[in-house]
Amino acid sequence: MTTVSGTSSTSNTSGTSTASQLQSQTLDQSDFLKLMVTQMTNQDPTKPMDANDMVAQMAQFSQVAATQQLQTSFDTLSSNLTGDQFVRAASLVGTDVLIPSSAVKLADGGSVDGAVNVPQSGTYVNVTVKDSAGNVVRTIPMGQPDAGLQQFSWDGKSDDGTPLAAGVYQISATSGTTAADTFVKGKVEGVGSSGTDGTYVQVAGYGGALLSQIAQIL
């Protein structure tokens, strides 16, 4: 335990030192002005600094400063939008949504609702359900629906009407000969933030899904 703690402490100290060194290497407006004054003070009197060069340096610094300020503004805006998105997502708790999934969770005596993103109207659409061994246990014909998100329901039974055991089943869909994306219906139990990917919702039985992945709020 002592060795691990020591390693962690050394790593943290090193990381802090590196961050401090990088920060100290960054020039701000005050540093730039000090350098310019020093340059003018120590210039050769017989060869004074060219005014055009001075203007060019000032313009270059102004551009860098403006870029830094713009980046700061973008970071602030991004942070505000993320916070606003999180608050808005909280209103989804207790709501049914459709999220992308190639698997469904069947409860004892239960049923499953989902949807297919039909790419083209006028094609025959079928949903196929497979067990954990990869055997087809149910085929659900959806006819020839319009293009777009079209819902389906599986009663939890096999093709011969036998109720199937609770568990996880694989689903897939075809529109004609083209594979189509499948979605499952679930209730939002909570919301969270992954940091890098943004806000996500916790869907009962299916885990987390990014807010941007929600296909429909029901």
C-alpha positions in Angstrom: 0.0 0.0 0.0 2.9 2.4 0.8 4.5 1.8 -2.5 1.3 2.5 -4.5 0.7 5.7 -2.5 4.3 6.9 -3.1 4.0 6.2 -6.8 0.7 8.1 -7.0 2.2 11.1 -5.1 5.2 11.2 -7.4 3.0 11.1 -10.5 0.8 13.9 -9.2 3.8 16.0 -8.3 5.3 15.5 -11.7 2.1 16.3 -13.5 1.6 19.5 -11.4 5.2 20.5 -12.1 4.8 19.9 -15.9 1.5 21.9 -16.0 3.2 24.7 -14.1 6.2 24.8 -16.5 3.8 24.9 -19.5 1.9 27.7 -17.9 5.1 29.7 -17.2 6.1 29.4 -20.9 2.9 31.2 -22.0 3.3 34.8 -22.9 0.6 37.2 -21.9 0.1 40.9 -22.9 2.3 42.1 -20.0 5.2 39.9 -21.0 4.9 41.0 -24.6 5.1 44.7 -23.7 8.1 44.1 -21.4 9.9 42.3 -24.3 9.1 45.2 -26.6 10.3 47.8 -24.2 13.5 45.8 -23.5 14.0 45.5 -27.3 13.6 49.2 -27.8 15.8 50.1 -24.8 18.7 47.9 -26.0 18.5 48.7 -29.7 21.4 50.1 -31.6 21.0 54.0 -31.7 22.5 54.0 -35.1 20.0 51.4 -36.3 16.7 52.1 -34.6 13.9 49.5 -34.7 11.9 49.7 -37.9 8.4 51.1 -37.3 6.9 48.6 -39.8 8.5 45.7 -37.8 7.0 47.1 -34.6 3.6 47.5 -36.1 3.8 43.9 -37.6 4.8 42.5 -34.2 1.9 44.3 -32.4 -0.6 43.2 -35.1 0.7 39.6 -34.7 0.3 39.7 -30.9 -3.2 41.3 -31.2 -4.2 38.4 -33.5 -3.0 35.8 -31.0 -4.7 37.6 -28.1 -8.0 37.8 -30.0 -7.8 34.1 -30.9 -7.2 33.2 -27.2 -10.2 35.4 -26.1 -12.4 33.7 -28.8 -11.4 30.3 -27.5 -12.2 31.3 -24.0 -15.6 32.5 -25.2 -16.3 29.2 -27.0 -15.3 27.2 -23.9 -17.7 29.2 -21.8 -20.5 28.8 -24.3 -19.9 25.1 -24.6 -20.0 24.8 -20.8 -23.2 26.7 -20.6 -24.8 24.7 -23.3 -23.8 21.4 -21.7 -25.3 22.5 -18.4 -28.5 23.6 -20.1 -28.7 20.3 -22.0 -28.3 18.4 -18.7 -31.2 20.3 -17.1 -33.4 19.7 -20.1 -32.6 16.0 -20.2 -33.7 15.7 -16.6 -37.3 16.3 -17.7 -37.1 13.0 -19.6 -37.0 10.9 -16.4 -40.0 8.6 -16.4 -40.6 9.0 -20.1 -40.5 6.2 -22.7 -38.0 6.7 -25.5 -36.7 4.8 -28.5 -33.0 4.1 -28.6 -30.8 2.2 -31.1 -30.2 -1.5 -30.1 -29.7 -4.9 -31.8 -30.8 -6.7 -28.6 -34.0 -6.7 -26.5 -34.6 -7.8 -22.9 -37.7 -10.0 -22.5 -39.2 -10.4 -19.0 -41.3 -13.4 -17.9 -44.6 -13.2 -19.6 -43.7 -9.8 -21.0 -43.5 -8.2 -24.4 -41.1 -5.9 -26.3 -41.8 -2.8 -28.2 -39.4 -1.4 -30.8 -39.1 0.3 -34.1 -37.4 0.0 -37.5 -36.0 2.9 -39.5 -37.4 2.0 -42.9 -35.1 3.4 -45.5 -37.5 3.3 -48.5 -41.3 3.1 -48.9 -42.9 0.2 -50.8 -40.6 -2.6 -49.6 -41.5 -5.6 -47.4 -40.1 -5.1 -43.9 -39.4 -8.0 -41.5 -38.1 -8.1 -38.0 -36.1 -11.3 -37.0 -35.7 -12.4 -33.4 -32.9 -14.8 -32.4 -32.1 -16.6 -29.2 -28.7 -16.7 -27.5 -27.7 -19.6 -29.7 -28.4 -17.7 -32.9 -31.6 -19.6 -33.7 -34.5 -17.7 -35.3 -37.4 -17.9 -32.9 -39.7 -15.3 -34.3 -40.2 -13.4 -37.6 -42.4 -10.4 -37.4 -43.8 -9.1 -40.8 -44.5 -5.4 -40.9 -45.9 -5.3 -44.4 -44.9 -2.4 -46.7 -44.8 0.7 -44.3 -43.8 4.2 -45.3 -40.1 5.2 -45.0 -39.1 6.4 -41.6 -39.3 5.2 -38.1 -42.0 2.5 -37.9 -42.9 0.8 -34.6 -43.5 -2.9 -34.0 -44.4 -5.1 -31.0 -43.3 -8.6 -30.1 -45.5 -10.6 -27.7 -42.6 -12.6 -26.4 -43.7 -15.8 -28.2 -42.1 -18.0 -30.8 -43.5 -18.4 -34.3 -45.6 -21.4 -33.1 -47.1 -19.4 -30.2 -45.0 -20.8 -27.4 -44.1 -18.3 -24.7 -40.3 -17.9 -24.6 -38.1 -17.7 -21.5 -37.0 -14.4 -20.1 -33.7 -13.2 -21.3 -31.8 -11.3 -23.9 -32.7 -11.8 -27.6 -31.1 -10.4 -30.7 -33.2 -8.5 -33.2 -32.5 -7.4 -36.8 -34.6 -6.0 -39.6 -34.6 -6.0 -43.4 -36.3 -3.7 -45.8 -36.5 -5.8 -49.0 -32.9 -7.1 -49.2 -31.4 -4.1 -47.3 -30.6 -4.2 -43.6 -32.4 -1.6 -41.5 -31.6 -0.1 -38.1 -33.6 -1.3 -35.1 -34.6 0.5 -32.0 -36.1 -0.6 -28.6 -38.5 1.2 -26.3 -37.4 1.8 -22.7 -38.2 4.1 -19.8 -35.6 6.8 -18.8 -34.6 6.2 -15.2 -32.0 9.0 -14.9 -29.5 11.2 -16.7 -25.8 11.8 -16.4 -22.8 13.3 -18.1 -19.9 11.4 -19.6 -17.7 14.4 -19.8 -16.3 13.8 -23.3 -19.4 12.5 -25.0 -21.9 14.8 -23.3 -25.2 14.1 -21.7 -26.7 10.6 -21.6 -29.9 8.9 -20.3 -30.1 5.7 -18.3 -32.8 3.5 -19.9 -34.3 0.7 -17.8 -33.0 -2.7 -19.0 -30.7 -1.2 -21.6 -28.2 1.0 -19.8 -26.9 4.3 -21.0 -27.6 6.0 -24.3 -26.4 9.4 -25.4 -29.0 12.1 -25.6 -28.2 12.5 -29.3 -29.1 8.8 -29.9 -32.7 9.1 -28.8 -34.7 8.5 -32.0 -38.1 9.3 -30.5 -39.7 10.4 -27.3 -43.0 8.6 -26.8 
